[in-house]
Amino acid sequence: MDRKLALEIVRVTEAAALASARLMGRGDGEAADHAAVEAMRRVFDTVDVCGEIVIGEGELDQAPMLHIGERVGAGIPGQDPAVDIAVDPLEGTRLCASGGPNALAVVAISEAGGMLRAPDTYMEKIAVGPAARGVIDLDAPPAENLRRVADAKGVYLDDLTVSILNRPRHEALIEAVRATGARIKLIGDGDVAAAVATCFESSGVDVLMGIGGAPEGVIAAAAIKCCGGDFLGRLRPHDDKTRERAVAMGLDPVDQVMGLETLVSGEVLFAATGVTGGDLLEGVRFFAGGASTHTLIMRSQSGTQRHIRSKHFFARKPEYAS
């Protein structure tokens, strides 16, 4: 995969972040998401790839743009790279609508056939950074996993911080983690940012645990693969119809534990631009005549992590002016 593609993808996530950030805190998550989708689609149409959306905004009848199965890119078949694309134009829609932290615009790209086609259902997850790679086990109790992570990182168990989505379904998990003495950071939304944060010591997050969206799990796995961390996931279908769809998609047994290479195989690129500031990235900041963005772009083959801080001047980029 051409490394030059990484900088093209930065343009995609920047556009989505700029568009949705204008609606931060205005209480209309649907409008913010729609703005991000349209901006992302517009820029994708200028990128020289032959892309297929494998993780997107739903099926064709649910999402007119960036839906699963949609073809994007300005590439010429047989000449430009064929790629799988996972998008979350606004990861943390409610966070953006309320002005909360850690809303992101996210894209992950793999070689064609490299990403799991995940149904829109739940996934049980555990994510850690490079220091704890290979020690986690989704079948082990929380206390055992946290002990292993603490040992791998050379810290006391009560020095660990665990991110968990603040949901009623996690009451037992939260109590189990508290019983170990580990610290907990409850998050309202945005478990992609929380999963990726485990790979950066500056975030203060060591582990992500719990059940969240399966599509977000694939995107997080792509990012963590670039960082050298570890991620395990297991589908938790919310009804029989979804379970049947998962089986039809080749995910049988449905309750199998999936590691990084199952979720994302081969080389992968990951880019995220902050919409609202948080543990991982700064948010969009507007100034007279323009705005600034903060983007993380990573490539699994080289392990390179680039932080790109950009200034956009609306007089020269009128498409970003409103």
SVG drawing of the C-alpha trace seen along z (x, -y; Angstrom):
<svg xmlns="http://www.w3.org/2000/svg" viewBox="-34 -37 43 59">
<polyline fill="none" stroke="black" stroke-width="0.4" points="0.0,0.0 1.5,-3.3 2.6,-5.4 1.5,-8.5 -2.1,-7.4 -1.7,-8.2 -1.6,-11.9 -4.6,-11.7 -6.6,-10.0 -5.7,-12.8 -7.6,-15.2 -10.7,-12.9 -10.8,-12.9 -10.0,-16.6 -12.9,-17.5 -15.3,-15.4 -14.0,-16.9 -14.3,-20.5 -17.8,-19.9 -19.1,-18.3 -17.3,-20.5 -19.4,-23.5 -22.3,-21.7 -20.6,-20.9 -22.8,-21.3 -25.9,-22.2 -27.8,-19.1 -28.3,-17.8 -26.2,-14.7 -28.0,-13.6 -27.1,-16.9 -23.5,-16.7 -23.2,-13.1 -24.8,-14.1 -22.3,-17.0 -19.4,-14.7 -20.6,-12.0 -21.1,-14.5 -17.7,-16.1 -15.9,-12.8 -17.7,-11.5 -16.8,-14.7 -13.1,-14.3 -13.0,-10.5 -14.2,-11.2 -10.8,-12.9 -8.6,-10.1 -7.0,-7.7 -8.2,-4.4 -10.8,-1.8 -12.4,-1.5 -15.3,0.5 -16.9,-0.6 -17.0,2.5 -17.7,0.7 -19.9,-2.3 -23.1,-4.2 -25.4,-1.2 -27.0,0.5 -28.0,-1.3 -31.6,-1.7 -30.4,-3.3 -27.6,-5.6 -27.6,-7.2 -23.9,-8.0 -20.9,-5.9 -23.1,-2.8 -21.7,0.7 -20.9,2.0 -20.6,-1.5 -17.7,-2.1 -15.7,-5.2 -12.6,-6.9 -11.4,-8.3 -9.2,-5.3 -9.0,-3.4 -9.6,0.4 -6.4,2.3 -4.3,-0.8 -5.0,-2.2 -5.1,-0.2 -8.2,1.8 -8.8,1.3 -11.3,2.1 -12.4,-1.0 -13.9,-1.3 -15.3,-4.7 -16.9,-6.4 -17.3,-10.0 -18.3,-11.0 -17.3,-8.5 -19.1,-9.9 -22.1,-11.5 -23.7,-12.2 -20.4,-13.5 -20.3,-16.1 -23.9,-17.0 -23.3,-17.7 -19.8,-19.1 -18.3,-16.2 -14.7,-14.9 -13.2,-12.4 -15.4,-12.7 -13.4,-11.8 -13.6,-11.5 -12.1,-8.1 -11.0,-6.1 -9.1,-2.8 -7.9,-1.3 -6.6,2.2 -5.8,4.1 -8.9,5.6 -10.3,8.4 -8.3,7.4 -11.1,6.3 -13.8,8.3 -17.3,7.6 -18.8,7.0 -22.6,6.9 -24.1,3.9 -24.4,5.5 -22.5,5.7 -19.0,6.9 -17.3,7.9 -13.8,6.3 -10.5,6.0 -7.8,3.7 -4.3,3.0 -1.1,1.3 2.2,2.9 3.5,3.6 0.7,6.1 0.5,7.6 -0.2,11.4 -1.2,11.6 -5.0,10.9 -7.7,13.5 -11.3,12.7 -12.4,15.9 -10.5,15.0 -12.1,13.1 -11.5,9.3 -9.2,9.8 -7.0,12.3 -6.7,10.1 -5.8,7.0 -3.2,9.0 -1.6,10.1 -1.6,6.6 -0.1,5.2 2.6,7.8 3.5,7.2 3.7,3.4 5.7,3.8 3.2,1.8 0.9,2.5 -2.6,3.6 -4.1,0.6 -2.0,-1.7 -4.0,-0.5 -6.8,-2.6 -9.6,-0.8 -11.9,-2.5 -15.5,-1.1 -18.6,-2.4 -21.0,-3.7 -23.9,-1.3 -26.3,0.8 -25.0,3.9 -21.6,3.3 -22.6,3.2 -21.1,6.6 -17.9,5.7 -17.5,2.4 -17.9,4.1 -15.4,6.8 -12.8,4.3 -13.4,2.2 -12.8,5.3 -9.3,5.6 -8.4,2.1 -7.8,0.9 -9.0,-2.6 -11.9,-3.0 -12.6,-5.7 -16.3,-5.5 -17.0,-6.9 -20.3,-8.0 -19.5,-7.1 -16.5,-6.8 -14.9,-3.5 -12.7,-3.7 -10.8,-6.6 -10.6,-4.8 -9.3,-1.6 -6.6,-3.5 -5.7,-5.5 -4.4,-2.3 -1.4,-2.4 -0.3,-5.8 1.1,-6.3 0.3,-10.0 -3.5,-9.1 -3.4,-7.5 -5.5,-4.6 -4.2,-1.0 -7.1,1.2 -10.4,1.0 -13.0,3.6 -16.7,4.2 -19.3,4.5 -19.6,1.9 -20.3,1.7 -18.8,4.4 -18.0,2.0 -16.2,-0.2 -14.3,2.8 -12.9,3.5 -11.8,-0.2 -10.2,-0.1 -8.4,3.1 -7.0,1.5 -5.5,-1.4 -4.2,0.9 -2.5,3.1 -0.6,0.0 0.6,-0.6 1.7,2.9 -0.9,3.3 -3.4,6.1 -7.2,6.5 -9.6,9.3 -13.3,9.3 -16.3,11.6 -19.7,10.8 -22.6,10.4 -25.6,10.4 -28.6,8.5 -31.3,10.6 -31.8,13.8 -32.0,12.0 -28.5,10.4 -27.1,13.8 -28.4,15.3 -26.9,12.5 -23.5,13.0 -23.6,16.7 -24.6,15.8 -21.5,13.5 -19.3,16.4 -18.9,15.6 -19.6,19.1 -19.3,19.9 -20.7,16.5 -19.1,16.5 -15.6,17.2 -12.8,15.0 -11.2,12.9 -7.8,11.4 -6.1,8.7 -5.3,10.8 -8.9,12.1 -10.3,8.6 -7.7,6.8 -5.2,8.8 -2.3,7.5 -1.2,3.9 -3.5,1.2 -3.6,-2.6 -5.5,-4.5 -6.3,-8.1 -8.3,-10.0 -8.9,-13.8 -10.2,-15.2 -13.7,-16.8 -13.8,-17.6 -10.7,-17.5 -9.9,-14.4 -7.4,-11.9 -6.1,-11.2 -6.4,-14.3 -7.1,-18.0 -10.4,-19.1 -11.1,-21.5 -10.5,-25.1 -11.9,-27.9 -10.2,-31.3 -10.9,-34.4 -10.9,-33.1 -10.1,-29.5 -9.6,-26.6 -7.0,-24.2 -7.1,-20.4 -5.1,-17.7 -4.8,-14.3 -3.1,-11.0 -2.1,-8.9 -0.5,-5.5 0.7,-2.7 1.1,0.9 3.9,1.9 6.3,-0.7 4.7,-1.4 5.0,-5.1 2.8,-7.4 2.5,-10.9 0.7,-13.7 -0.4,-16.4 -1.5,-19.8 -2.9,-21.8 -4.3,-25.3 -7.1,-25.7 -7.8,-29.1 -11.3,-29.4 -10.6,-32.1 -8.4,-29.5 -10.7,-26.5 -14.2,-27.9 -15.7,-24.4 -14.7,-24.5 -16.1,-27.9 -19.6,-26.7"/>
</svg>
